[in-house]
Amino acid sequence: EIAKRIEEGIREVMGAIAHFPGTVDHILSEYTRVTTEGGRLSDVLSGYIDPDDGIAPPAAEVPPPVDAKAAKADDDTDDDEAESSDDEEEAESGPDPVIAAQRFGAVSDQMEITRKALKKHGRGNKQAIAELVALAELFMPIKLVPKQFEGLVERVRSALERLRAQERAIMQLCVRDARMPRTDFLRQFPGNEVDESWSDALAKGKAKYAEAIGRLQPDIIRCQQKLTALETETGLTIAEIKDINRRMS
């Protein structure tokens, strides 16, 4: 039961990661690399986590009586087949390449459809959102090896860390340096992360901290410009970066 919950958690993280630009493309390129350059599929994935994996198997049937002579004959052939079965085991280990080709082919096809929808309509459009959800549904069952999985998680988390660093810097400028009440900041700043006119409006207001905000405005805007650069780099809004990370938690 615990293992099932862990795997379901991994599925959910994979579904969230699929919404972060570049992550699905990276895994598709890794798959292409190992299949065209003689690598191993097990360097990319270890299997699949499908929703029905947790269904209990049917009750075991009672085996029919075994004839003693037939059993002896089977024992004799076991030794002869042992060596060949050992050879086959190595070839059969790891993900099935045929199934992998089907899975990754479906992801690749949906990635192309999603890319076109995003380009034509933008991420906020209903059709684009539907295509992203469809992509996530195909991507989330793929059980990546730890190195690949952790690399994707780090990519998404690092964007959030950069975002948080600039938000903290802006809050320190406003709350610590300009003496703006923390409650005022927390009420007014969300939604204005990249709006460079936000601090100007504060500076022109009648609050006690208005003059101090005016002096600190260049520093505040500099932090906001770094957030704008992050949006450009990731292709996501600040709200979208936060949402993806929230769904990964």
N, C-alpha and C positions, 0 to 999 in steps of 0.2 A: 504493500500500500504506500509506504514512504517512497519507494523507488518510482512508483507510478506518479506520485505528486511531483517529484523532482523532474521527471521527464515532461510532465505537462507544463511545468514552469519553464523548462527549456524551450518548449514549443511556443509558448507565449512570447518569450524574449525574441525568438527567431521571427515571429510575426511582426513584432514591433521594429526590429532591426531592418526588415524588408522595406520599411517606409523611409529609411535614411538613405539618401542618394549615394550611390557608389558601392554599397555593401553587396547587393545581389550581383552587380557587375563583377566585383572582385572574386566572388566564389565561382561564378561562371568562367572567369579567366583561369582560375586555379584548376577547375575541372578540365578545361581545354588543354591546359599545360600538361597535366598528367596523362591525358589520353592521347596526346599527339607527340609527346616527347619521351614516351616510354616510362613514365612515372607510375606510381601505384595509387589506385583509388582510395586506399586506406590512409593516404597522406592527407586526404581532404575530408572524407566522411567515414563513419563507422556503421551507418545503417540508417533506419528511418523510424520516426516516432509518429505513427498514425493513430488517430483517435480510437480505433477499435483494437489497439494492441493490448488493452487491459481486459478484454473479454475473456472470461474463464474458458478453458478448453473443455470439450465434452468429456463426460465421465468415461474412464477407461473401461474397455470391454474385457471380460474374462477370456484369456486365450484358450484355444482348443487344445485337447491333450496332444502331446508330441510323441510320435513313435520313436522308441529307443534307437532302432537301427538308423532311422533318418537323422536323428540328432548326432549319432556317431559320424555319419558321413559329412554332416555340416561341420563338425569339429575338424575333420581332416582337411576340408577345403579352406578353413579359416587361416591356417598357417600359410597356405600357398598364396592367399590373397592379401595377407598382411602387408607385404612389401609394396605391392602396387597401390593399396589403399593409402599408405603413407605418402606416396608420391602424389596421389590425386588430392590429398588433403591440402597440401600447400597451394596447389593451383586453385582449389575451390574456396580457400580462405579469403576473407575480405568481401566487400560489396559485390553483388552480381553486376557485371558490366552492362548487361542488356537492360536490366531494370534501371540502372544509373543513367543510361542513355535516354530512356523514356522519361525519367523524372527531370533530368537537367534539360532535355529538349523542350519539355512542357514549360519549364521555368523561363528558358530563353525566349520561347515564342511569346509568352505572356509579358516578358520584360520589354519586348519590342512594341507590343500593343500599348503597354503602359507608357512607354517613352513618348509615343506618338500622341497619346491622349493628354499627357502633361504639357507637351509642346504646344498643342492646339488650344487646350482649354485652361491650363493652369491647375495648380494643386487643389484649389478650393472648389473646382467644378465637380458636380455630382458624378459625371461619367469618369473623370480622372480618379476620383476617390474610389469608385467601384472597381476600376482596373487595378488600383493599388491594393485593395482588399483581395482581389482575385490572385494577384501576385503573391501576397503574403500567405494565402491559403496553400499555394503550391510550394512555397519556400520553407514554411515553418516545420513540415515533417522531416526535413533533411537533418539528420543528426551529425553535425560536424565534429571532427576530432577537436580536442581541447585547444590546440594551437590555433586552428582556424576560427573557432568560436570565440575564444578570448580576444583574438585580434579584431574581430568585428565589434565586440562589446567595447573594447578600448577606444575604437574609432568614434563611436557614438558618445561614450562617456567623456572623452577629451573635449568634444565640442561643448558639452554642458559645463565642464570645468572652466573653460575659457570664458563662457558666458557668465558664469557665477562670479568669476574674478572681476570682471568689469562692473557687474551689478554691485558687488561689495565696495569697489572703489568709488562708485557714484554715491552710494549710501554714506560712506565715510565723509566724502566731500560735503554732502548736504547735512547730515545729522551731526557728525562730530565737529566739522570745521565751521559750517554756517549756522549751527545750532537750530536746525529745522527739527521740530518734534518728529520722533520716529514714526508715530502713528500717522502724521501728515504725509510723510514720505511713502509709507506702505500703502496709503490710500491713493496717492496721486501718481506714483511712478509706474506701476504696472500698466502696460499698454502704450507707454510713452518711451520705451527703451531706446528706440532709434529716432525719435522725434526731436530734432535739434532745436526746435522752437520751444520745447517744454521748459527749459531753464530760463529762457528769455521771458516767458510769461510769469514765472516765479519772481524773477528779478524786478519786473515792472509792477508786481503786486504790492499790497499794503502790509504784508506780514513783517514781523520784526526782523526776520532773517533775509528779507528781500535784497538788501544791499550786499550782504555777504555772498549770497548766491550770485549776484551780478559780478562780484570780483572773481568768483570761482568758475564762472561760466566757461571760459576756455578749456579748463581741465575737465569739466563735465562733458562738454562736447567732444573732446578728444577720446574719452572713454566710449561715448556713444558711437563714434566713428569706427572704433574697433568692433563694436557689435554689428554695425552695418557691414563691415568687411567679412565678419563671420557668416552673416546671412548670405552674402554674395558667394562666399567660398563653398558653403554647404548646399545652397539652393533652397534653404528652408528659412522660415521666419523664426524669430525668437520664440514665439508661442509654440510653433511646431517642434522645435528642438526640445523644449521642455516637455511637450506632450509625449514624444517618443520615449524619452528617458523615464517619464512617469509610468508608462506602460511596461517598461522593462523592469521596474522595481518589484 
